[in-house]
Amino acid sequence: MLKCRMRVTHTEIGQIEVKSRDISDGGIFLMTDEFELPPIGSILEGQVQGMMDDAPIIKMEIVRVEADGVGLRFILDDKDSD
């Protein structure tokens, strides 16, 4: 289980920084119990914090909402967002 801090950006919430609970090749679960995020299907941008200065910005889709956070699927290319 890899854990990290992630900066998340969306027009409805602005920019927030949250911690991950788990990361896999296909997605990430973010601990967002203190923030209200947009609904399932919304596209966010995320950037890992504290590991490298120029970490890539990743597009992610909210696919699951739980009481303590959200599960997001990484969108790897434009075909994934159709």
N, C-alpha and C positions, 0 to 999 in steps of 0.2 A: 504494500500500500504506500503510494507516494502521496505526500501531503505538501501543499504549497499555499502561498497567498496569491490571489488573482484579482486584478483590477477588471471590473465588468462595466461595460458602457451600453446604454440604451436610451433612446430619446425620452421615454417615460420616467426613468429613474436617474438620469444623468450618469455620473461615474461613482461607483462604490468599490470598496476593497473588502473581499471576503476570504475565508479559508476553505480549502477543499477537504473533503472527507476521504475521497478515493478518486483515482485517475486510472483510466484504461486507454488502450489504443483508440477506442471509438468515442470516448466521452469523459465527462467529469461530473462528480457530485459536489455541489457547493453548499456550505453551511450558511443559510441566509435567514435564519429565524428572526433576526432583528430588522430585516428589510422585506418589503413587499415587492415582488417582481411581477413583470407582465405575465399573461396567461400562457398555457401550453401552446406551442407552435410559434411563439415569438422568437425572433432572431436577435442575439446579443453579440457583442464583441468582447473578447477577453484577452488579457495579457498577463502571463506569469510574472510575479514580482519577486525581486531579491535574488534571482539566480544568475541573470545576465543583464547588462544594461540595455540591450536592444532585442529583447525577446520578441518573437513575432506576435502580431495581433491575429487572433483566431476567431472565426465566425462560429457560433454555436446556436443550436436550437433547443429550447426548453421542451423536454419530452416527458418529464415526470415532476410532480410537485408533492412534497411530503411536509409534515409539520415543521421539521428543522432545516429544510433546504430544498434544492431543486436538482434534478438530473438533466444534464445537457448532452446533446450529441454534437460532436465536432462536424462541421461542414467543411469538407476537404477541397471541394472545387465547386464551380457554379452549377454543375449538374445536380449536386446534392440539394440545392435550395429551390428547385422547381417543384 
